[in-house]
Amino acid sequence: MALRAQDHPDLLRLSAVPGVGSNRIRSLIGRFRAASRVFRASASELISVPGIDNKTAGAILGFDGRDFASEQLKKMAKVGAKLVTFWDSEYPELLKQIYDPPAFLFVRGSLASSDRHKIAVVGCRQPSNYGRLITERMASRFARSGLTVVSGLAYGVDTIAHASAVQSGGRTIAVLGSALDVIYPAENVRLAEKIVEQGALISEFPFGTGPDRTNFPRRNRIITGLSLGVVVVEAGQKSGALITAAIALDQNREVFAVPGNVDSPKSIGTNSLIKQGAAVAISADDVIQEIAPQLGELGHEHIAPPAVADLSAEERVVLEMLSNEPLHIDLLAQKCEFTSSQALATLLTLELKNCARQLPGKLFVRA
């Protein structure tokens, strides 16, 4: 069953009825096949639907909401957004599997078929240099491997994950804890526009909704619901990323944690997750290898590592010397038996091919 676009105004009206949430909307649409028919139903017909009591039926019968729906549609058109409903083929299949999937999503951008391969990357809002580096490295690798990177567009790890995916030419989805017309934080407005070009901004909140803290648990269930697994990069003892990890476990999703310095407050949460049984993620490949069987069961191709066939002989020699451990340019040149200038030129080419990354102090690592 698919809802016609003509039914969207009534679906928006229904969503605004007090006491009618996503579960009840799905039950009502399942019974009446269209939101417009819900508003034409009698009290006895409404009460016959599981989860609809006398109070809820009365609220539906006494509700108008036409102005609300009209205003929402105008605002959607203004920013080029669309409504993707639970009954549409475009609605993410994994999200349908959670306990309380949204009846519909406001979407800017596109939800592509390739987005079925999704991994969430979350963490603290003020990551350390180590956390920033790991987030950049992992999100870039995921994006180049064909995985869609999902996060919440918040400060810190979320922002870095989205930006790294965009810069790597991959796809990314940002799930907002506010409406699509209220980008939070405001500093991410430009990044949000890039995400629209290479993925999507999505929200279940109506236009005009600000970033209230009560919205974020609802946002987090969508982040995890969309994804095959969740990678927590850095998280303090009371980090919201730990709540996201708990939601992921409730949804039967894989939870990965990046180990950190035992003396760092920013690693208390991730190290604790590992103690509790989360999978250790030293690199993006650890995650890819872990979720590969799931991709196979879903009938998708396995994610392949970056191709090196197009590298020159010099580039392959240098790349072979690089690892996750920073290596100084002079030592690298010595190991490769290159001059420093030759090694540097080769490294710059590898950077352009997203195979190497430069760190401060003329240090290099494998991307």
C-alpha positions in Angstrom: 0.0 0.0 0.0 1.2 3.5 -0.8 -0.4 6.8 0.2 -1.2 9.2 -2.5 0.3 12.7 -2.4 -3.3 14.0 -2.2 -3.5 12.4 1.2 -0.5 14.2 2.7 -2.5 17.2 3.9 -4.8 14.9 5.9 -1.9 12.9 7.2 -0.3 16.1 8.5 -3.6 17.0 10.1 -3.8 13.6 11.8 -0.3 14.0 13.1 -1.3 17.2 14.9 -4.2 15.7 16.8 -3.4 15.6 20.5 -2.7 12.0 21.7 -2.2 10.6 18.2 1.4 9.5 17.7 3.1 7.4 15.1 1.9 4.1 16.3 -1.8 5.2 16.3 -1.4 6.9 12.9 -0.1 3.6 11.4 -3.0 1.7 13.0 -5.5 4.2 11.7 -4.1 4.2 8.2 -3.9 0.4 8.3 -7.6 0.3 9.0 -9.0 3.1 6.8 -6.3 3.0 4.1 -6.2 6.8 3.8 -5.9 9.7 6.3 -8.8 11.4 4.7 -11.1 8.5 5.6 -10.0 8.7 9.2 -11.6 12.1 9.5 -14.8 10.8 7.9 -15.1 7.8 10.2 -17.6 7.6 13.0 -16.7 7.3 16.7 -17.6 3.6 16.7 -15.4 3.0 13.7 -12.5 4.8 15.2 -12.8 3.0 18.5 -12.7 -0.4 16.7 -9.1 0.4 15.8 -6.5 -1.1 18.3 -5.1 1.7 20.5 -7.9 4.2 19.9 -10.1 4.9 22.9 -13.1 7.2 23.4 -10.9 10.1 24.3 -8.7 9.8 21.2 -11.7 9.2 18.9 -13.2 12.4 20.3 -10.0 14.3 19.7 -9.9 13.2 16.1 -13.6 14.0 15.5 -13.3 17.4 17.0 -10.0 18.4 15.3 -9.7 20.6 12.2 -6.0 21.3 11.5 -6.5 22.4 7.9 -4.6 25.6 8.5 -1.7 23.7 10.1 -1.4 21.3 7.2 -1.6 24.1 4.6 1.2 26.0 6.4 3.4 23.0 6.6 3.0 22.3 2.9 3.9 25.9 2.1 7.0 25.7 4.2 8.0 22.4 2.7 7.7 23.8 -0.8 9.7 26.8 0.2 12.8 24.8 1.1 12.3 22.0 -1.5 11.3 19.3 1.1 9.0 16.4 0.6 7.1 13.9 2.8 8.2 10.3 2.8 5.6 8.2 4.5 5.8 4.8 6.2 3.9 3.3 3.3 6.2 4.6 0.5 8.8 2.5 -1.2 11.3 5.2 -0.5 10.9 4.8 3.3 14.0 3.1 4.8 13.3 -0.6 5.4 15.6 -0.8 8.5 13.7 2.1 10.1 10.4 0.1 9.7 11.8 -2.5 12.0 12.1 -0.4 15.2 9.4 -0.3 17.9 8.1 3.2 17.1 9.0 4.2 13.5 7.9 7.6 12.4 4.7 7.6 10.4 6.4 10.0 8.0 9.6 11.9 7.6 10.2 15.4 6.3 13.1 15.1 3.8 15.4 17.5 2.0 17.7 15.8 -0.5 17.3 12.2 -1.5 17.1 8.7 0.0 18.9 6.6 -2.6 18.7 2.8 -2.9 22.4 2.7 -2.0 21.5 4.2 1.4 20.5 0.8 2.5 24.1 0.4 3.5 24.2 2.8 6.5 26.4 3.2 9.5 25.9 5.8 12.3 28.9 7.7 13.7 28.3 9.5 17.0 30.2 10.9 19.9 30.8 13.9 22.2 30.4 17.5 21.2 34.0 18.6 22.1 36.2 15.7 20.9 39.9 15.6 21.5 42.4 15.9 18.7 42.5 12.1 18.8 38.7 11.9 18.5 38.6 14.3 15.6 41.3 12.3 13.7 39.5 9.0 14.3 36.2 10.4 13.3 37.6 11.9 10.1 39.4 8.7 9.2 36.5 6.4 9.9 33.8 8.5 8.2 36.0 9.1 5.2 36.7 5.4 4.9 33.0 4.5 5.3 32.0 7.0 2.6 34.7 5.8 0.1 33.6 2.2 0.7 30.0 3.0 -0.3 28.4 3.2 3.2 26.1 6.1 3.9 27.2 7.9 7.1 24.4 8.8 9.5 24.6 11.2 12.4 22.8 14.0 14.1 24.4 17.3 12.8 25.3 18.2 16.4 28.6 19.9 17.4 31.7 17.8 17.5 31.8 14.2 16.3 28.5 14.5 14.4 29.7 17.5 12.4 33.1 16.0 11.6 31.5 12.7 10.5 29.1 14.5 8.1 31.8 16.8 6.7 34.3 14.0 6.2 31.7 12.0 4.3 31.0 15.0 2.1 34.6 15.7 1.5 35.2 12.1 0.5 32.5 12.3 -2.1 30.3 9.9 -0.3 26.7 10.0 1.0 25.5 11.1 4.4 22.2 11.5 6.2 21.7 14.0 9.0 18.8 13.4 11.4 17.7 16.6 13.1 16.3 17.1 16.5 14.5 20.2 15.1 12.5 21.0 12.0 14.2 21.2 8.6 13.8 25.0 8.7 15.6 25.3 12.1 19.2 24.0 11.5 20.9 23.5 14.8 23.6 24.5 15.5 23.3 27.5 13.1 27.0 27.2 12.3 26.1 24.1 10.3 23.8 25.8 7.8 26.4 25.6 5.0 27.2 22.0 5.9 23.5 21.2 5.8 23.2 22.4 2.3 26.2 20.2 1.2 24.5 17.3 2.9 21.3 17.9 0.8 23.5 17.6 -2.3 25.1 14.3 -1.2 22.4 12.7 0.9 19.6 14.0 3.0 18.4 16.0 5.9 15.5 14.3 7.6 13.2 15.1 10.6 10.0 13.9 12.0 9.3 17.3 13.6 6.9 19.8 11.9 8.3 23.0 10.5 8.9 25.7 13.1 10.0 23.2 15.8 13.1 24.3 17.6 15.9 22.1 19.1 14.3 21.2 22.4 16.2 18.7 24.5 13.2 16.4 24.7 13.4 16.0 20.9 16.9 14.4 20.9 16.0 10.9 22.2 13.4 10.7 19.4 16.0 11.8 16.9 18.5 9.3 18.3 16.1 6.4 17.7 15.9 7.3 14.0 19.7 7.6 13.8 20.1 4.1 15.1 17.0 2.8 13.4 18.3 3.8 10.0 21.7 2.1 10.5 23.2 -1.4 10.5 25.4 -0.3 13.4 26.5 2.6 15.5 30.1 3.7 16.1 30.7 5.7 19.3 34.0 7.6 18.9 34.4 9.5 22.1 31.9 9.8 25.0 32.1 11.1 28.5 30.4 9.4 31.4 27.1 11.2 30.8 27.3 11.7 27.0 24.2 11.6 24.9 26.1 9.2 22.7 25.7 6.5 25.4 22.0 7.0 25.2 22.2 6.5 21.5 24.2 3.3 22.0 21.6 2.0 24.5 18.8 2.7 21.9 20.8 0.8 19.3 21.1 -2.2 21.5 17.3 -2.1 22.1 16.8 -2.1 18.4 19.2 -5.1 17.9 21.8 -3.0 16.1 25.5 -3.5 16.3 27.3 -1.2 18.7 31.0 -0.3 18.2 33.2 1.7 20.5 36.6 3.3 19.8 39.0 2.6 22.7 40.6 5.7 24.2 43.1 6.9 26.8 42.0 5.4 30.2 42.9 8.7 31.8 40.8 10.8 29.4 37.3 11.9 30.6 36.2 11.8 27.0 36.9 8.1 26.8 35.1 7.0 29.9 32.0 6.2 28.0 33.5 4.4 25.1 35.8 2.3 27.3 32.8 1.4 29.5 30.9 0.3 26.4 33.7 -2.0 25.5 33.7 -3.5 29.1 30.0 -4.1 28.7 30.5 -6.0 25.4 30.5 -3.5 22.6 32.7 -4.4 19.6 36.1 -2.7 19.6 36.6 -0.5 16.6 40.2 0.3 16.0 39.6 1.2 12.4 36.7 1.5 9.9 37.6 -1.9 8.5 36.8 -3.5 11.8 33.3 -2.2 11.5 33.0 -3.1 7.8 34.1 -6.6 8.4 31.7 -7.0 11.3 28.6 -5.9 9.3 29.6 -7.6 6.0 27.6 -10.7 6.8 24.5 -8.6 7.4 25.0 -7.0 4.0 25.3 -10.5 2.5 22.1 -11.7 4.1 20.3 -8.6 2.7 21.5 -9.6 -0.8 23.8 -6.7 -1.2 27.4 -6.8 -2.5 30.1 -6.8 0.1 31.9 -3.5 0.7 35.4 -3.6 -0.9 38.5 -1.9 0.4 39.9 1.0 -1.6 41.3 0.0 -5.0 45.1 0.5 -5.4 45.3 -0.7 -9.0 45.5 2.9 -10.3 48.5 3.8 -8.0 52.0 4.2 -9.5 54.9 2.1 -8.3 56.2 4.9 -6.1 52.8 5.5 -4.6 52.4 1.8 -3.7 55.8 1.8 -2.0 55.0 4.8 0.1 51.5 3.5 0.9 52.9 0.2 2.0 55.0 2.0 4.6 52.0 3.9 6.1 49.8 2.7 8.9 47.6 4.2 11.6 50.8 5.2 13.5 52.1 8.7 12.4 55.3 8.5 10.4 57.6 11.5 9.9 58.4 12.5 6.3 62.2 12.1 6.8 61.9 8.6 8.2 59.4 7.6 5.5 61.8 8.8 2.8 64.6 6.9 4.4 62.5 3.7 4.5 61.5 4.1 0.9 65.0 5.1 -0.2 63.5 8.3 -1.7 64.7 11.9 -1.4 62.5 14.0 1.0 61.1 16.0 -2.0 60.3 12.8 -3.9 58.6 11.3 -0.8 56.6 14.5 -0.2 55.4 14.7 -3.8 54.2 11.1 -3.7 52.5 11.7 -0.3 50.6 14.7 -1.7 49.4 12.6 -4.6 48.2 9.9 -2.2 46.4 12.6 -0.2 44.6 13.7 -3.3 43.6 10.1 -3.9 42.3 9.8 -0.3 44.9 7.2 0.5 47.0 9.2 3.0 46.5 12.0 5.5 49.0 14.6 6.7 49.2 15.5 10.4 50.9 18.5 12.1 54.7 18.2 12.3 55.2 16.6 8.9 53.7 13.4 10.1 51.7 11.1 7.8 49.2 8.2 8.3 47.3 5.9 6.1 43.8 7.2 5.4 
